[in-house]
Amino acid sequence: MLELYAILTSLALVLGQMKTTLAQNPPQTAPRAEMAVVSDRPQTEFERTRRVIIDLAWEYRVNPDMAMFIAEKESRFNPRAIGDRHLTCKRTGMPIRSRGIWQINDCANPEVSDAEAFSVVSSTLWAMPRLKEKPWIWSVYKLWGNEP
């Protein structure tokens, strides 16, 4: 019986050390958004969108709070949002459409299809490298950390 107690005590110490190590050195990446663990209860569209943004932000080493801030300000997390229709594209002379949660402008980014722009995963995969390298392309970035 004492041997079992000694084994369990040692195991508890090892697990405690692992927990402390993980708390001090969290993993640098999260699982890909497509592989996110889903709970037993149905998720809302917002919860799924939030999970994709946060998971991919960690993967791309982008501040998840900044990414969430920009997505909220751009579209209120609405993957079907369309904005900037009052503006005209100088290149085509057509009205501009900024699409999806990241409001991807079809004049400045004609390579992004509507299907990609309106897809939470595809558009977030498009947005993350840009958020990492040049987040100021989103005009709301200047408000990040300066909101009243």
C-alpha positions, -999 to 999 in steps of 0.1 A, spaced: 0 0 0 29 24 8 43 17 -27 10 28 -43 10 59 -22 45 67 -32 37 62 -69 6 84 -67 25 111 -48 53 111 -74 27 113 -102 10 142 -85 43 161 -82 51 155 -119 17 166 -130 20 197 -108 53 206 -124 39 201 -159 10 224 -151 34 250 -137 56 247 -168 27 251 -192 14 281 -173 48 298 -175 55 287 -211 22 285 -230 23 268 -265 30 293 -293 4 280 -316 -32 268 -313 -47 241 -335 -59 251 -369 -94 266 -370 -108 236 -390 -97 213 -362 -110 233 -332 -127 213 -306 -165 217 -307 -185 213 -275 -217 192 -273 -239 222 -274 -246 240 -307 -223 270 -313 -237 303 -325 -223 318 -357 -205 344 -335 -188 316 -314 -176 298 -345 -163 330 -361 -146 340 -328 -130 306 -326 -117 307 -362 -102 343 -356 -85 334 -323 -72 300 -335 -57 315 -367 -44 345 -349 -24 323 -326 -12 302 -355 0 333 -374 14 350 -342 -11 379 -345 -25 395 -314 -59 378 -311 -74 408 -293 -63 431 -321 -78 407 -347 -111 405 -328 -111 443 -324 -107 449 -362 -133 422 -372 -158 437 -347 -152 473 -360 -152 463 -397 -183 441 -397 -196 433 -362 -184 397 -370 -210 394 -398 -195 372 -426 -222 385 -450 -215 422 -444 -211 444 -474 -199 480 -471 -184 510 -490 -210 507 -518 -211 545 -519 -175 546 -531 -163 542 -567 -133 521 -578 -110 544 -599 -96 513 -617 -129 500 -629 -154 529 -625 -177 504 -607 -190 508 -571 -167 493 -545 -179 464 -523 -161 456 -491 -170 421 -482 -172 398 -452 -159 400 -416 -127 417 -428 -144 440 -453 -121 428 -482 -124 455 -508 -131 441 -543 -113 471 -560 -80 468 -541 -82 430 -539 -98 417 -571 -80 383 -566 -103 376 -536 -136 360 -549 -169 366 -532 -169 330 -520 -135 336 -503 -145 370 -489 -177 357 -474 -161 326 -459 -150 331 -423 -121 306 -427 -109 317 -461 -111 354 -454 -94 350 -421 -66 330 -438 -63 359 -462 -64 385 -434 -39 370 -409 -6 376 -429 -18 411 -435 -26 417 -399 8 405 -390 28 425 -415 7 457 -421 -24 459 -399 -28 496 -408 -44 487 -441 -76 485 -419 -85 521 -411 -99 511 -377 -64 499 -367 -55 534 -356 -83 531 -329 -67 499 -315 -57 506 -279 -70 542 -282 -107 535 -277 -125 557 -251 
